[in-house]
Amino acid sequence: MLISLLAVALAAVVLFSLATGAVRVSPEAILAALFGHHPLTATQQIILLQIRLPRVLASGVVGAALAISGLMFQGLFRNPMG
């Protein structure tokens, strides 16, 4: 239950971060563009697919790598959480 709630929260935050910026793009247009339909203008499509999406994905990968490295250090130094 908790993991599904966190997955929904992650999807909402990713959608929010893709939608906000100097050029606003609606979440409906973002979802349509990501699933193959292209209602975006050429400028919005470039901003979304070449600037914002790579940054969001890279930040997710970096966050996951930091979490895994923290877990590994906890195990290496036998430092229990809590």
PDB file of N, CA, C and O in Angstrom, chain B, residues numbered from 101:
ATOM      1  N   MET B 101       0.826  -1.187   0.000  1.00  0.00           N
ATOM      2  CA  MET B 101       0.000   0.000   0.000  1.00  0.00           C
ATOM      3  C   MET B 101       0.877   1.260   0.000  1.00  0.00           C
ATOM      4  O   MET B 101       0.622   2.197  -0.756  1.00  0.00           O
ATOM      5  N   LEU B 102       1.891   1.276   0.835  1.00  0.00           N
ATOM      6  CA  LEU B 102       2.769   2.439   0.930  1.00  0.00           C
ATOM      7  C   LEU B 102       3.560   2.643  -0.353  1.00  0.00           C
ATOM      8  O   LEU B 102       3.740   3.774  -0.804  1.00  0.00           O
ATOM      9  N   ILE B 103       4.032   1.550  -0.940  1.00  0.00           N
ATOM     10  CA  ILE B 103       4.819   1.667  -2.162  1.00  0.00           C
ATOM     11  C   ILE B 103       3.967   2.184  -3.308  1.00  0.00           C
ATOM     12  O   ILE B 103       4.441   2.990  -4.108  1.00  0.00           O
ATOM     13  N   SER B 104       2.727   1.740  -3.405  1.00  0.00           N
ATOM     14  CA  SER B 104       1.859   2.248  -4.468  1.00  0.00           C
ATOM     15  C   SER B 104       1.547   3.724  -4.260  1.00  0.00           C
ATOM     16  O   SER B 104       1.460   4.479  -5.229  1.00  0.00           O
ATOM     17  N   LEU B 105       1.381   4.142  -3.019  1.00  0.00           N
ATOM     18  CA  LEU B 105       1.142   5.557  -2.727  1.00  0.00           C
ATOM     19  C   LEU B 105       2.368   6.397  -3.085  1.00  0.00           C
ATOM     20  O   LEU B 105       2.233   7.486  -3.642  1.00  0.00           O
ATOM     21  N   LEU B 106       3.546   5.901  -2.771  1.00  0.00           N
ATOM     22  CA  LEU B 106       4.774   6.609  -3.118  1.00  0.00           C
ATOM     23  C   LEU B 106       5.003   6.654  -4.628  1.00  0.00           C
ATOM     24  O   LEU B 106       5.529   7.640  -5.142  1.00  0.00           O
ATOM     25  N   ALA B 107       4.613   5.597  -5.342  1.00  0.00           N
ATOM     26  CA  ALA B 107       4.741   5.594  -6.803  1.00  0.00           C
ATOM     27  C   ALA B 107       3.812   6.630  -7.434  1.00  0.00           C
ATOM     28  O   ALA B 107       4.191   7.301  -8.394  1.00  0.00           O
ATOM     29  N   VAL B 108       2.607   6.761  -6.902  1.00  0.00           N
ATOM     30  CA  VAL B 108       1.671   7.777  -7.394  1.00  0.00           C
ATOM     31  C   VAL B 108       2.213   9.175  -7.092  1.00  0.00           C
ATOM     32  O   VAL B 108       2.121  10.069  -7.933  1.00  0.00           O
ATOM     33  N   ALA B 109       2.774   9.368  -5.905  1.00  0.00           N
ATOM     34  CA  ALA B 109       3.355  10.662  -5.550  1.00  0.00           C
ATOM     35  C   ALA B 109       4.539  10.996  -6.454  1.00  0.00           C
ATOM     36  O   ALA B 109       4.701  12.147  -6.859  1.00  0.00           O
ATOM     37  N   LEU B 110       5.362  10.008  -6.770  1.00  0.00           N
ATOM     38  CA  LEU B 110       6.492  10.221  -7.678  1.00  0.00           C
ATOM     39  C   LEU B 110       6.003  10.626  -9.060  1.00  0.00           C
ATOM     40  O   LEU B 110       6.553  11.548  -9.662  1.00  0.00           O
ATOM     41  N   ALA B 111       4.984   9.953  -9.570  1.00  0.00           N
ATOM     42  CA  ALA B 111       4.442  10.296 -10.887  1.00  0.00           C
ATOM     43  C   ALA B 111       3.868  11.711 -10.887  1.00  0.00           C
ATOM     44  O   ALA B 111       4.025  12.438 -11.868  1.00  0.00           O
ATOM     45  N   ALA B 112       3.209  12.108  -9.806  1.00  0.00           N
ATOM     46  CA  ALA B 112       2.651  13.458  -9.720  1.00  0.00           C
ATOM     47  C   ALA B 112       3.750  14.510  -9.682  1.00  0.00           C
ATOM     48  O   ALA B 112       3.627  15.556 -10.319  1.00  0.00           O
ATOM     49  N   VAL B 113       4.811  14.248  -8.951  1.00  0.00           N
ATOM     50  CA  VAL B 113       5.916  15.201  -8.865  1.00  0.00           C
ATOM     51  C   VAL B 113       6.643  15.315 -10.205  1.00  0.00           C
ATOM     52  O   VAL B 113       7.033  16.411 -10.606  1.00  0.00           O
ATOM     53  N   VAL B 114       6.825  14.199 -10.893  1.00  0.00           N
ATOM     54  CA  VAL B 114       7.466  14.229 -12.209  1.00  0.00           C
ATOM     55  C   VAL B 114       6.608  15.022 -13.190  1.00  0.00           C
ATOM     56  O   VAL B 114       7.129  15.838 -13.950  1.00  0.00           O
ATOM     57  N   LEU B 115       5.310  14.789 -13.178  1.00  0.00           N
ATOM     58  CA  LEU B 115       4.406  15.524 -14.058  1.00  0.00           C
ATOM     59  C   LEU B 115       4.404  17.012 -13.726  1.00  0.00           C
ATOM     60  O   LEU B 115       4.389  17.846 -14.632  1.00  0.00           O
ATOM     61  N   PHE B 116       4.420  17.353 -12.451  1.00  0.00           N
ATOM     62  CA  PHE B 116       4.468  18.752 -12.041  1.00  0.00           C
ATOM     63  C   PHE B 116       5.766  19.413 -12.479  1.00  0.00           C
ATOM     64  O   PHE B 116       5.754  20.554 -12.939  1.00  0.00           O
ATOM     65  N   SER B 117       6.883  18.708 -12.341  1.00  0.00           N
ATOM     66  CA  SER B 117       8.162  19.301 -12.727  1.00  0.00           C
ATOM     67  C   SER B 117       8.281  19.452 -14.238  1.00  0.00           C
ATOM     68  O   SER B 117       8.961  20.360 -14.715  1.00  0.00           O
ATOM     69  N   LEU B 118       7.630  18.578 -14.994  1.00  0.00           N
ATOM     70  CA  LEU B 118       7.631  18.732 -16.444  1.00  0.00           C
ATOM     71  C   LEU B 118       6.737  19.879 -16.886  1.00  0.00           C
ATOM     72  O   LEU B 118       6.984  20.487 -17.928  1.00  0.00           O
ATOM     73  N   ALA B 119       5.706  20.183 -16.113  1.00  0.00           N
ATOM     74  CA  ALA B 119       4.733  21.201 -16.511  1.00  0.00           C
ATOM     75  C   ALA B 119       5.167  22.612 -16.148  1.00  0.00           C
ATOM     76  O   ALA B 119       4.767  23.563 -16.820  1.00  0.00           O
ATOM     77  N   THR B 120       5.967  22.775 -15.114  1.00  0.00           N
ATOM     78  CA  THR B 120       6.307  24.119 -14.659  1.00  0.00           C
ATOM     79  C   THR B 120       7.601  24.604 -15.281  1.00  0.00           C
ATOM     80  O   THR B 120       8.489  23.820 -15.617  1.00  0.00           O
ATOM     81  N   GLY B 121       7.684  25.903 -15.425  1.00  0.00           N
ATOM     82  CA  GLY B 121       8.864  26.536 -15.987  1.00  0.00           C
ATOM     83  C   GLY B 121       8.477  27.850 -16.625  1.00  0.00           C
ATOM     84  O   GLY B 121       7.362  28.337 -16.436  1.00  0.00           O
ATOM     85  N   ALA B 122       9.393  28.423 -17.378  1.00  0.00           N
ATOM     86  CA  ALA B 122       9.117  29.696 -18.042  1.00  0.00           C
ATOM     87  C   ALA B 122       8.004  29.538 -19.073  1.00  0.00           C
ATOM     88  O   ALA B 122       7.192  30.444 -19.259  1.00  0.00           O
ATOM     89  N   VAL B 123       7.969  28.385 -19.742  1.00  0.00           N
ATOM     90  CA  VAL B 123       6.903  28.076 -20.689  1.00  0.00           C
ATOM     91  C   VAL B 123       6.016  27.020 -20.042  1.00  0.00           C
ATOM     92  O   VAL B 123       6.451  25.890 -19.821  1.00  0.00           O
ATOM     93  N   ARG B 124       4.779  27.385 -19.739  1.00  0.00           N
ATOM     94  CA  ARG B 124       3.863  26.452 -19.089  1.00  0.00           C
ATOM     95  C   ARG B 124       3.285  25.486 -20.114  1.00  0.00           C
ATOM     96  O   ARG B 124       2.873  25.894 -21.200  1.00  0.00           O
ATOM     97  N   VAL B 125       3.258  24.217 -19.766  1.00  0.00           N
ATOM     98  CA  VAL B 125       2.655  23.182 -20.595  1.00  0.00           C
ATOM     99  C   VAL B 125       1.678  22.437 -19.705  1.00  0.00           C
ATOM    100  O   VAL B 125       2.031  22.048 -18.592  1.00  0.00           O
ATOM    101  N   SER B 126       0.458  22.232 -20.175  1.00  0.00           N
ATOM    102  CA  SER B 126      -0.545  21.582 -19.342  1.00  0.00           C
ATOM    103  C   SER B 126      -0.199  20.105 -19.149  1.00  0.00           C
ATOM    104  O   SER B 126       0.393  19.486 -20.033  1.00  0.00           O
ATOM    105  N   PRO B 127      -0.565  19.544 -18.000  1.00  0.00           N
ATOM    106  CA  PRO B 127      -0.283  18.121 -17.762  1.00  0.00           C
ATOM    107  C   PRO B 127      -0.969  17.198 -18.782  1.00  0.00           C
ATOM    108  O   PRO B 127      -0.425  16.152 -19.136  1.00  0.00           O
ATOM    109  N   GLU B 128      -2.152  17.582 -19.249  1.00  0.00           N
ATOM    110  CA  GLU B 128      -2.833  16.771 -20.261  1.00  0.00           C
ATOM    111  C   GLU B 128      -2.035  16.736 -21.561  1.00  0.00           C
ATOM    112  O   GLU B 128      -1.922  15.689 -22.197  1.00  0.00           O
ATOM    113  N   ALA B 129      -1.480  17.889 -21.953  1.00  0.00           N
ATOM    114  CA  ALA B 129      -0.671  17.954 -23.170  1.00  0.00           C
ATOM    115  C   ALA B 129       0.621  17.165 -23.007  1.00  0.00           C
ATOM    116  O   ALA B 129       1.098  16.549 -23.960  1.00  0.00           O
ATOM    117  N   ILE B 130       1.188  17.182 -21.803  1.00  0.00           N
ATOM    118  CA  ILE B 130       2.414  16.417 -21.547  1.00  0.00           C
ATOM    119  C   ILE B 130       2.148  14.926 -21.672  1.00  0.00           C
ATOM    120  O   ILE B 130       2.910  14.208 -22.320  1.00  0.00           O
ATOM    121  N   LEU B 131       1.070  14.456 -21.052  1.00  0.00           N
ATOM    122  CA  LEU B 131       0.746  13.032 -21.135  1.00  0.00           C
ATOM    123  C   LEU B 131       0.440  12.617 -22.567  1.00  0.00           C
ATOM    124  O   LEU B 131       0.845  11.537 -22.998  1.00  0.00           O
ATOM    125  N   ALA B 132      -0.263  13.454 -23.303  1.00  0.00           N
ATOM    126  CA  ALA B 132      -0.559  13.141 -24.702  1.00  0.00           C
ATOM    127  C   ALA B 132       0.721  13.087 -25.529  1.00  0.00           C
ATOM    128  O   ALA B 132       0.861  12.220 -26.392  1.00  0.00           O
ATOM    129  N   ALA B 133       1.652  13.997 -25.280  1.00  0.00           N
ATOM    130  CA  ALA B 133       2.909  14.015 -26.027  1.00  0.00           C
ATOM    131  C   ALA B 133       3.779  12.812 -25.682  1.00  0.00           C
ATOM    132  O   ALA B 133       4.454  12.269 -26.557  1.00  0.00           O
ATOM    133  N   LEU B 134       3.775  12.393 -24.432  1.00  0.00           N
ATOM    134  CA  LEU B 134       4.602  11.257 -24.026  1.00  0.00           C
ATOM    135  C   LEU B 134       4.050   9.933 -24.525  1.00  0.00           C
ATOM    136  O   LEU B 134       4.804   8.975 -24.697  1.00  0.00           O
ATOM    137  N   PHE B 135       2.736   9.864 -24.763  1.00  0.00           N
ATOM    138  CA  PHE B 135       2.120   8.614 -25.210  1.00  0.00           C
ATOM    139  C   PHE B 135       1.860   8.581 -26.706  1.00  0.00           C
ATOM    140  O   PHE B 135       1.062   7.767 -27.172  1.00  0.00           O
ATOM    141  N   GLY B 136       2.526   9.458 -27.480  1.00  0.00           N
ATOM    142  CA  GLY B 136       2.470   9.345 -28.920  1.00  0.00           C
ATOM    143  C   GLY B 136       1.649  10.397 -29.636  1.00  0.00           C
ATOM    144  O   GLY B 136       1.919  10.672 -30.805  1.00  0.00           O
ATOM    145  N   HIS B 137       0.681  10.986 -29.005  1.00  0.00           N
ATOM    146  CA  HIS B 137      -0.097  12.044 -29.638  1.00  0.00           C
ATOM    147  C   HIS B 137       0.708  13.332 -29.495  1.00  0.00           C
ATOM    148  O   HIS B 137       1.373  13.523 -28.477  1.00  0.00           O
ATOM    149  N   HIS B 138       0.666  14.205 -30.469  1.00  0.00           N
ATOM    150  CA  HIS B 138       1.498  15.399 -30.441  1.00  0.00           C
ATOM    151  C   HIS B 138       0.662  16.673 -30.538  1.00  0.00           C
ATOM    152  O   HIS B 138       0.625  17.294 -31.600  1.00  0.00           O
ATOM    153  N   PRO B 139      -0.013  17.080 -29.455  1.00  0.00           N
ATOM    154  CA  PRO B 139      -0.767  18.331 -29.512  1.00  0.00           C
ATOM    155  C   PRO B 139       0.093  19.556 -29.185  1.00  0.00           C
ATOM    156  O   PRO B 139      -0.418  20.676 -29.157  1.00  0.00           O
ATOM    157  N   LEU B 140       1.374  19.359 -28.940  1.00  0.00           N
ATOM    158  CA  LEU B 140       2.249  20.460 -28.547  1.00  0.00           C
ATOM    159  C   LEU B 140       2.741  21.226 -29.767  1.00  0.00           C
ATOM    160  O   LEU B 140       2.829  20.689 -30.871  1.00  0.00           O
ATOM    161  N   THR B 141       3.058  22.485 -29.537  1.00  0.00           N
ATOM    162  CA  THR B 141       3.722  23.251 -30.593  1.00  0.00           C
ATOM    163  C   THR B 141       5.166  22.771 -30.698  1.00  0.00           C
ATOM    164  O   THR B 141       5.652  22.035 -29.839  1.00  0.00           O
ATOM    165  N   ALA B 142       5.835  23.193 -31.749  1.00  0.00           N
ATOM    166  CA  ALA B 142       7.225  22.762 -31.940  1.00  0.00           C
ATOM    167  C   ALA B 142       8.115  23.248 -30.804  1.00  0.00           C
ATOM    168  O   ALA B 142       8.998  22.522 -30.348  1.00  0.00           O
ATOM    169  N   THR B 143       7.883  24.478 -30.348  1.00  0.00           N
ATOM    170  CA  THR B 143       8.680  25.022 -29.237  1.00  0.00           C
ATOM    171  C   THR B 143       8.428  24.244 -27.956  1.00  0.00           C
ATOM    172  O   THR B 143       9.372  23.891 -27.249  1.00  0.00           O
ATOM    173  N   GLN B 144       7.165  23.973 -27.650  1.00  0.00           N
ATOM    174  CA  GLN B 144       6.848  23.205 -26.443  1.00  0.00           C
ATOM    175  C   GLN B 144       7.414  21.805 -26.517  1.00  0.00           C
ATOM    176  O   GLN B 144       7.882  21.276 -25.509  1.00  0.00           O
ATOM    177  N   GLN B 145       7.382  21.198 -27.677  1.00  0.00           N
ATOM    178  CA  GLN B 145       7.907  19.844 -27.834  1.00  0.00           C
ATOM    179  C   GLN B 145       9.419  19.813 -27.603  1.00  0.00           C
ATOM    180  O   GLN B 145       9.926  18.897 -26.956  1.00  0.00           O
ATOM    181  N   ILE B 146      10.136  20.797 -28.122  1.00  0.00           N
ATOM    182  CA  ILE B 146      11.579  20.862 -27.908  1.00  0.00           C
ATOM    183  C   ILE B 146      11.888  21.074 -26.432  1.00  0.00           C
ATOM    184  O   ILE B 146      12.764  20.413 -25.874  1.00  0.00           O
ATOM    185  N   ILE B 147      11.161  22.003 -25.798  1.00  0.00           N
ATOM    186  CA  ILE B 147      11.383  22.275 -24.373  1.00  0.00           C
ATOM    187  C   ILE B 147      11.103  21.045 -23.539  1.00  0.00           C
ATOM    188  O   ILE B 147      11.868  20.718 -22.631  1.00  0.00           O
ATOM    189  N   LEU B 148      10.013  20.360 -23.839  1.00  0.00           N
ATOM    190  CA  LEU B 148       9.626  19.204 -23.037  1.00  0.00           C
ATOM    191  C   LEU B 148      10.543  18.008 -23.252  1.00  0.00           C
ATOM    192  O   LEU B 148      11.046  17.426 -22.291  1.00  0.00           O
ATOM    193  N   LEU B 149      10.763  17.640 -24.514  1.00  0.00           N
ATOM    194  CA  LEU B 149      11.472  16.396 -24.802  1.00  0.00           C
ATOM    195  C   LEU B 149      12.996  16.523 -24.812  1.00  0.00           C
ATOM    196  O   LEU B 149      13.694  15.526 -24.627  1.00  0.00           O
ATOM    197  N   GLN B 150      13.522  17.725 -25.024  1.00  0.00           N
ATOM    198  CA  GLN B 150      14.972  17.863 -25.101  1.00  0.00           C
ATOM    199  C   GLN B 150      15.578  18.583 -23.913  1.00  0.00           C
ATOM    200  O   GLN B 150      16.792  18.520 -23.717  1.00  0.00           O
ATOM    201  N   ILE B 151      14.769  19.265 -23.115  1.00  0.00           N
ATOM    202  CA  ILE B 151      15.320  19.983 -21.965  1.00  0.00           C
ATOM    203  C   ILE B 151      14.778  19.423 -20.657  1.00  0.00           C
ATOM    204  O   ILE B 151      15.545  18.957 -19.814  1.00  0.00           O
ATOM    205  N   ARG B 152      13.456  19.467 -20.483  1.00  0.00           N
ATOM    206  CA  ARG B 152      12.887  19.103 -19.176  1.00  0.00           C
ATOM    207  C   ARG B 152      12.913  17.607 -18.895  1.00  0.00           C
ATOM    208  O   ARG B 152      13.295  17.197 -17.799  1.00  0.00           O
ATOM    209  N   LEU B 153      12.518  16.786 -19.858  1.00  0.00           N
ATOM    210  CA  LEU B 153      12.459  15.346 -19.613  1.00  0.00           C
ATOM    211  C   LEU B 153      13.829  14.748 -19.296  1.00  0.00           C
ATOM    212  O   LEU B 153      13.930  13.965 -18.352  1.00  0.00           O
ATOM    213  N   PRO B 154      14.889  15.079 -20.037  1.00  0.00           N
ATOM    214  CA  PRO B 154      16.204  14.543 -19.656  1.00  0.00           C
ATOM    215  C   PRO B 154      16.657  14.989 -18.263  1.00  0.00           C
ATOM    216  O   PRO B 154      17.283  14.218 -17.536  1.00  0.00           O
ATOM    217  N   ARG B 155      16.341  16.224 -17.896  1.00  0.00           N
ATOM    218  CA  ARG B 155      16.724  16.694 -16.554  1.00  0.00           C
ATOM    219  C   ARG B 155      15.973  15.933 -15.466  1.00  0.00           C
ATOM    220  O   ARG B 155      16.559  15.561 -14.449  1.00  0.00           O
ATOM    221  N   VAL B 156      14.688  15.703 -15.675  1.00  0.00           N
ATOM    222  CA  VAL B 156      13.892  14.982 -14.673  1.00  0.00           C
ATOM    223  C   VAL B 156      14.375  13.543 -14.552  1.00  0.00           C
ATOM    224  O   VAL B 156      14.522  13.028 -13.443  1.00  0.00           O
ATOM    225  N   LEU B 157      14.620  12.894 -15.679  1.00  0.00           N
ATOM    226  CA  LEU B 157      15.103  11.514 -15.640  1.00  0.00           C
ATOM    227  C   LEU B 157      16.495  11.418 -15.015  1.00  0.00           C
ATOM    228  O   LEU B 157      16.775  10.492 -14.253  1.00  0.00           O
ATOM    229  N   ALA B 158      17.352  12.364 -15.333  1.00  0.00           N
ATOM    230  CA  ALA B 158      18.699  12.362 -14.750  1.00  0.00           C
ATOM    231  C   ALA B 158      18.635  12.581 -13.244  1.00  0.00           C
ATOM    232  O   ALA B 158      19.380  11.948 -12.495  1.00  0.00           O
ATOM    233  N   SER B 159      17.757  13.467 -12.794  1.00  0.00           N
ATOM    234  CA  SER B 159      17.651  13.689 -11.350  1.00  0.00           C
ATOM    235  C   SER B 159      17.101  12.454 -10.645  1.00  0.00           C
ATOM    236  O   SER B 159      17.485  12.175  -9.509  1.00  0.00           O
ATOM    237  N   GLY B 160      16.217  11.718 -11.291  1.00  0.00           N
ATOM    238  CA  GLY B 160      15.731  10.465 -10.705  1.00  0.00           C
ATOM    239  C   GLY B 160      16.826   9.425 -10.591  1.00  0.00           C
ATOM    240  O   GLY B 160      16.921   8.726  -9.582  1.00  0.00           O
ATOM    241  N   VAL B 161      17.653   9.317 -11.618  1.00  0.00           N
ATOM    242  CA  VAL B 161      18.761   8.355 -11.591  1.00  0.00           C
ATOM    243  C   VAL B 161      19.784   8.744 -10.525  1.00  0.00           C
ATOM    244  O   VAL B 161      20.291   7.880  -9.810  1.00  0.00           O
ATOM    245  N   VAL B 162      20.086  10.026 -10.414  1.00  0.00           N
ATOM    246  CA  VAL B 162      21.044  10.492  -9.406  1.00  0.00           C
ATOM    247  C   VAL B 162      20.493  10.252  -8.004  1.00  0.00           C
ATOM    248  O   VAL B 162      21.234   9.829  -7.116  1.00  0.00           O
ATOM    249  N   GLY B 163      19.209  10.516  -7.794  1.00  0.00           N
ATOM    250  CA  GLY B 163      18.596  10.261  -6.490  1.00  0.00           C
ATOM    251  C   GLY B 163      18.633   8.792  -6.122  1.00  0.00           C
ATOM    252  O   GLY B 163      18.912   8.442  -4.975  1.00  0.00           O
ATOM    253  N   ALA B 164      18.350   7.929  -7.093  1.00  0.00           N
ATOM    254  CA  ALA B 164      18.411   6.490  -6.832  1.00  0.00           C
ATOM    255  C   ALA B 164      19.838   6.046  -6.518  1.00  0.00           C
ATOM    256  O   ALA B 164      20.048   5.215  -5.635  1.00  0.00           O
ATOM    257  N   ALA B 165      20.814   6.594  -7.232  1.00  0.00           N
ATOM    258  CA  ALA B 165      22.214   6.237  -6.976  1.00  0.00           C
ATOM    259  C   ALA B 165      22.653   6.686  -5.584  1.00  0.00           C
ATOM    260  O   ALA B 165      23.370   5.964  -4.891  1.00  0.00           O
ATOM    261  N   LEU B 166      22.219   7.878  -5.179  1.00  0.00           N
ATOM    262  CA  LEU B 166      22.559   8.336  -3.822  1.00  0.00           C
ATOM    263  C   LEU B 166      21.907   7.466  -2.754  1.00  0.00           C
ATOM    264  O   LEU B 166      22.517   7.178  -1.724  1.00  0.00           O
ATOM    265  N   ALA B 167      20.674   7.049  -2.997  1.00  0.00           N
ATOM    266  CA  ALA B 167      20.002   6.175  -2.031  1.00  0.00           C
ATOM    267  C   ALA B 167      20.708   4.831  -1.914  1.00  0.00           C
ATOM    268  O   ALA B 167      20.888   4.314  -0.812  1.00  0.00           O
ATOM    269  N   ILE B 168      21.104   4.270  -3.043  1.00  0.00           N
ATOM    270  CA  ILE B 168      21.802   2.980  -3.016  1.00  0.00           C
ATOM    271  C   ILE B 168      23.160   3.110  -2.353  1.00  0.00           C
ATOM    272  O   ILE B 168      23.558   2.231  -1.589  1.00  0.00           O
ATOM    273  N   SER B 169      23.881   4.193  -2.629  1.00  0.00           N
ATOM    274  CA  SER B 169      25.183   4.360  -1.987  1.00  0.00           C
ATOM    275  C   SER B 169      25.032   4.566  -0.484  1.00  0.00           C
ATOM    276  O   SER B 169      25.856   4.073   0.287  1.00  0.00           O
ATOM    277  N   GLY B 170      24.011   5.272  -0.057  1.00  0.00           N
ATOM    278  CA  GLY B 170      23.753   5.420   1.380  1.00  0.00           C
ATOM    279  C   GLY B 170      23.446   4.091   2.032  1.00  0.00           C
ATOM    280  O   GLY B 170      23.910   3.812   3.138  1.00  0.00           O
ATOM    281  N   LEU B 171      22.654   3.259   1.342  1.00  0.00           N
ATOM    282  CA  LEU B 171      22.347   1.922   1.859  1.00  0.00           C
ATOM    283  C   LEU B 171      23.605   1.074   1.958  1.00  0.00           C
ATOM    284  O   LEU B 171      23.782   0.328   2.921  1.00  0.00           O
ATOM    285  N   MET B 172      24.477   1.186   0.963  1.00  0.00           N
ATOM    286  CA  MET B 172      25.711   0.403   0.989  1.00  0.00           C
ATOM    287  C   MET B 172      26.627   0.847   2.122  1.00  0.00           C
ATOM    288  O   MET B 172      27.250   0.011   2.776  1.00  0.00           O
ATOM    289  N   PHE B 173      26.716   2.147   2.363  1.00  0.00           N
ATOM    290  CA  PHE B 173      27.547   2.629   3.466  1.00  0.00           C
ATOM    291  C   PHE B 173      26.969   2.210   4.814  1.00  0.00           C
ATOM    292  O   PHE B 173      27.721   1.903   5.738  1.00  0.00           O
ATOM    293  N   GLN B 174      25.642   2.194   4.938  1.00  0.00           N
ATOM    294  CA  GLN B 174      25.029   1.735   6.191  1.00  0.00           C
ATOM    295  C   GLN B 174      25.411   0.281   6.450  1.00  0.00           C
ATOM    296  O   GLN B 174      25.714  -0.094   7.582  1.00  0.00           O
ATOM    297  N   GLY B 175      25.395  -0.532   5.401  1.00  0.00           N
ATOM    298  CA  GLY B 175      25.770  -1.938   5.568  1.00  0.00           C
ATOM    299  C   GLY B 175      27.251  -2.130   5.792  1.00  0.00           C
ATOM    300  O   GLY B 175      27.662  -3.001   6.558  1.00  0.00           O
ATOM    301  N   LEU B 176      28.056  -1.317   5.126  1.00  0.00           N
ATOM    302  CA  LEU B 176      29.505  -1.450   5.249  1.00  0.00           C
ATOM    303  C   LEU B 176      29.989  -1.097   6.648  1.00  0.00           C
ATOM    304  O   LEU B 176      30.829  -1.797   7.214  1.00  0.00           O
ATOM    305  N   PHE B 177      29.463  -0.019   7.203  1.00  0.00           N
ATOM    306  CA  PHE B 177      29.899   0.431   8.531  1.00  0.00           C
ATOM    307  C   PHE B 177      29.051  -0.144   9.653  1.00  0.00           C
ATOM    308  O   PHE B 177      29.254   0.192  10.820  1.00  0.00           O
ATOM    309  N   ARG B 178      28.114  -0.995   9.316  1.00  0.00           N
ATOM    310  CA  ARG B 178      27.217  -1.635  10.298  1.00  0.00           C
ATOM    311  C   ARG B 178      26.567  -0.619  11.217  1.00  0.00           C
ATOM    312  O   ARG B 178      26.521  -0.790  12.435  1.00  0.00           O
ATOM    313  N   ASN B 179      26.076   0.424  10.612  1.00  0.00           N
ATOM    314  CA  ASN B 179      25.411   1.501  11.346  1.00  0.00           C
ATOM    315  C   ASN B 179      23.910   1.334  11.166  1.00  0.00           C
ATOM    316  O   ASN B 179      23.366   1.731  10.136  1.00  0.00           O
ATOM    317  N   PRO B 180      23.233   0.752  12.151  1.00  0.00           N
ATOM    318  CA  PRO B 180      21.796   0.514  11.985  1.00  0.00           C
ATOM    319  C   PRO B 180      21.018   1.829  12.002  1.00  0.00           C
ATOM    320  O   PRO B 180      21.351   2.766  12.728  1.00  0.00           O
ATOM    321  N   MET B 181      19.991   1.865  11.191  1.00  0.00           N
ATOM    322  CA  MET B 181      19.111   3.042  11.151  1.00  0.00           C
ATOM    323  C   MET B 181      18.184   2.972  12.360  1.00  0.00           C
ATOM    324  O   MET B 181      17.590   1.935  12.655  1.00  0.00           O
ATOM    325  N   GLY B 182      18.080   4.092  13.041  1.00  0.00           N
ATOM    326  CA  GLY B 182      17.111   4.155  14.144  1.00  0.00           C
ATOM    327  C   GLY B 182      17.763   3.959  15.422  1.00  0.00           C
ATOM    328  O   GLY B 182      17.103   3.979  16.461  1.00  0.00           O
TER     329      GLY B 182
END
